[in-house]
Amino acid sequence: MPKQEGLSLVRSNQMSFHTMLFAAIILSGFVAPPTCFAQSTRLAGVNVRIVTDEADAVLAILAKKKAGQSITEADWQQLFSSEGYIRLKQREAEMQRAFEDEEFKSFVLSEKLAGRAQALESTLAAWKHADMTEAGRRALAYLKKDTRIRAKIYPMIKPRENSFVFDVKNDPAIFLYLDPGKSKEIFETELAHELHHIGYISSCPSRQTSEEMARLPQTAQNVLTWVSAFGEGFAVLAAAGGVKAHPHAASLPEDRARWDREMTNVNEDFKKVEKFFVDVLENRLTEEERVKMARSFYGVQGPWYTVGWKMAVTIEKAYGRAKLIECMCDQRKLLSTYNKAAAKHNRSTREPLALWSSSLVKTIGESKGLAHAR
């Protein structure tokens, strides 16, 4: 799960807010038109479809270029009218970024991309065999039982190397940058991560919980908004397949080493995030300062991931997965339940976990009458 842009639960809510293809086959100087590989899940509650038309069109142009054939206006129209390209353009417009067809043409015709064509083709051939059903199963295992996940998965050959979710409310889309450095197994893990985001956003919190949160003071509501960013850590746990699995079991060695290194600092990161929450609660930060600080906790896989994962694992080990899912869907319960689980853990270890301050927990915690962890 690399650094993602526009991917967090918080940011997706603010925005109205990766995939297979066949390379063009050159036979007797003829380049076949791009075809769209289609695959869907066979899992109740998950409706996921892969859309490959943008990447197909790019690879078809690259194949023509390699064969020394003329690239026609029809080839470009095949690309620019593809569903993936159109939706990417829509998303960039929402982000207020320039996105011009002529600039994209220059990218497609660049020697740098031409040099990567074979690697992209090979990667897609491997991704074609990804187990989407298993990815969906991992995501659903950490969501409410009635959750339904609907999404289109777009593999993208594009200048920016970011991945993100888009238009979750209306037509959920997961855009994954096609990276030759990512194996099928890494792709499956990332897909499970993003599918968990989609399901989490659509099913949590409940209407009643949202109404109860709305009665809290505005500063407390602001804190809870950012508490939901721990959804990155929840998705890490879901994508890994459970508390006994290493989050980067399928990752490149350097990515696994980075995670392990960051986890040695998790207690310090708790305190950094807590200071941020307290500053928000006491209204010490402007909106711009809040957003800047919160974004700094994303990083490649910063505290929203590591601290969120640690809290989720600690709660599940102490009270079970059902309790964890309850806390995921009601952020008022998350910090207090974690504190109880961590205190239980700390009684039997020489490496205690950090706890949230009692004043913070009390201020944004559960309303009177709600069940507590026991």
Buried (B, 14 or more C-beta within 10 A) or exposed (E): BBBBBBBBBBBBBEBEBBBBBBBBEBEEEEBEEBBBBEBBBEBEBBBBEBBBBBBBBBBBBBBBBBEEBEBEEEBBEBBBEBBBBEBBBBBBEBEEEEBEEEEBBEBBEEEEBEEBBEEBBEBBBBBBEBBBBBBBBBBBBBBBEEBBBBBBBBBBBBBBEBBBBBBBEEEBBBBBBBBBEBBBBBBBBBBBBBBBBBBBBBBBBEEEBEEBBEEBEEBBBBBBBBBBBBBBBBBBBBBBBEBEBEBBEBBEEEBBEBBEEBBEEBBEBBBBBBEBBBBBBEEEBEEEEBBEBBBEBBBEBBBBBBBBBBBBBBBBBBBEBEBBBBBBBBBBBBBBBBBBBBEBBBEEEEEEBBBBBEEBBEBBBBEEEEEEBE
